[in-house]
Amino acid sequence: MKTPRELLLQRHQAADAKLDRIRSDVVSQLTKPTVSVEQGASTNILLRLWRELIWPKPIAWAGIAAAWGLILVLKLSTQDASRVVTQKSSASPEAIAEVRQQKRFFAELVGIAERPAAASANPVLPRPRSERRPKLQMG
């Protein structure tokens, strides 16, 4: 008794010749596109780079692209704030005097004693070590 595979092969054996003729016709109709040597070389290099660098790890490249996108978004979102800070730093002398006066009023309301300006102008400088005398304790 023949197996189902053998029965199918025997039934379709006549089609092999037809299929071979169709294959040869299709292959003869195929023509390679003519590409100049310069275009072929640059395309070949780009294709090799794509196949060797990017295609093997698309998830890693997507992660890197997402990280750079996040960096770009953060950079653009903080750029406007830096402009505002530079504009505020170039305030007029009247505005600076007004801010100082408001700080004094706030210090008075809260009860913070204001430091005298003379004390902050002359800081205490340490003397050289040779002038210091150790204190001895006897006891």
C-alpha positions in Angstrom: 0.0 0.0 0.0 1.2 3.5 -0.9 1.5 6.3 1.5 -0.5 9.5 1.0 2.7 11.3 0.1 3.5 8.9 -2.7 -0.1 9.1 -4.0 0.2 13.0 -4.2 3.6 12.9 -5.8 2.4 10.4 -8.5 -0.8 12.5 -9.2 1.2 15.8 -9.6 4.2 14.4 -11.4 3.0 15.7 -14.8 2.9 19.3 -13.3 6.7 19.3 -12.7 7.5 19.9 -16.4 5.0 22.8 -16.6 6.4 24.3 -13.4 9.9 24.1 -14.7 8.9 25.9 -17.9 7.1 28.6 -16.0 10.1 29.1 -13.7 12.5 29.5 -16.7 10.2 32.0 -18.4 10.0 34.1 -15.2 13.7 34.0 -14.6 14.4 35.0 -18.2 12.1 38.0 -17.9 13.8 39.3 -14.8 16.4 41.9 -15.6 18.8 43.5 -13.2 18.4 47.3 -13.0 21.3 49.2 -14.2 22.9 51.2 -11.4 26.0 53.3 -11.8 29.1 52.2 -9.9 29.0 55.3 -7.6 25.4 54.9 -6.7 25.8 51.2 -6.1 28.8 51.8 -3.8 27.1 54.4 -1.7 23.9 52.3 -1.5 25.9 49.3 -0.6 27.7 51.1 2.3 24.4 52.5 3.6 22.8 49.1 3.4 25.7 47.4 5.2 25.6 50.1 8.0 21.9 49.6 8.3 22.2 45.8 8.5 25.2 45.7 10.9 24.5 48.6 13.3 20.8 49.4 13.4 18.8 46.4 12.4 20.2 43.8 14.9 19.1 45.9 18.0 16.0 48.0 17.1 14.8 48.2 20.7 18.1 49.6 21.9 18.1 52.2 19.1 14.5 53.1 20.0 15.5 53.5 23.7 18.4 55.8 22.7 16.1 57.9 20.5 13.6 58.2 23.3 16.3 59.3 25.7 17.5 62.0 23.2 13.9 63.1 22.7 13.5 63.5 26.5 16.7 65.5 26.7 15.5 67.7 23.9 12.1 68.3 25.5 13.7 69.1 28.9 16.2 71.5 27.2 13.4 73.3 25.4 11.2 73.5 28.5 13.9 75.1 30.6 15.2 77.5 28.0 12.3 80.0 28.6 13.0 80.1 32.4 16.6 81.1 31.8 15.5 84.0 29.7 13.2 85.2 32.5 16.0 85.0 35.0 18.4 87.1 32.8 15.6 89.7 32.3 15.0 90.0 36.0 18.7 90.4 36.8 18.9 93.6 34.7 16.5 95.5 37.0 16.7 99.2 37.5 18.3 100.7 40.6 14.8 101.9 41.8 13.6 98.3 41.7 16.6 97.1 43.7 16.1 99.8 46.3 12.4 98.8 46.5 13.3 95.1 47.1 15.8 96.1 49.8 13.1 98.2 51.6 10.6 95.3 51.4 13.2 93.0 53.0 13.7 95.5 55.8 10.0 95.7 56.4 9.7 91.9 56.4 12.5 91.7 58.9 10.8 94.2 61.2 7.5 92.3 61.0 9.0 88.9 61.7 11.2 90.3 64.5 14.6 89.5 63.0 17.3 91.8 64.3 19.1 93.4 61.4 22.9 93.1 61.4 24.7 96.4 61.4 26.5 97.2 58.2 29.7 98.0 59.9 30.0 94.6 61.5 29.7 92.8 58.2 32.2 95.1 56.5 35.1 94.3 58.9 35.3 90.6 59.4 37.5 89.3 62.2 40.7 88.0 60.8 42.5 85.2 62.6 45.9 86.0 64.1 49.0 83.9 63.2 49.5 80.8 65.4 52.7 82.1 66.8 50.9 84.8 68.7 48.5 82.5 70.4 49.4 81.3 73.8 48.2 78.0 75.1 46.3 78.0 78.4 47.6 75.5 80.8 45.4 74.2 83.5 46.8 73.0 86.7 44.7 71.1 88.9 
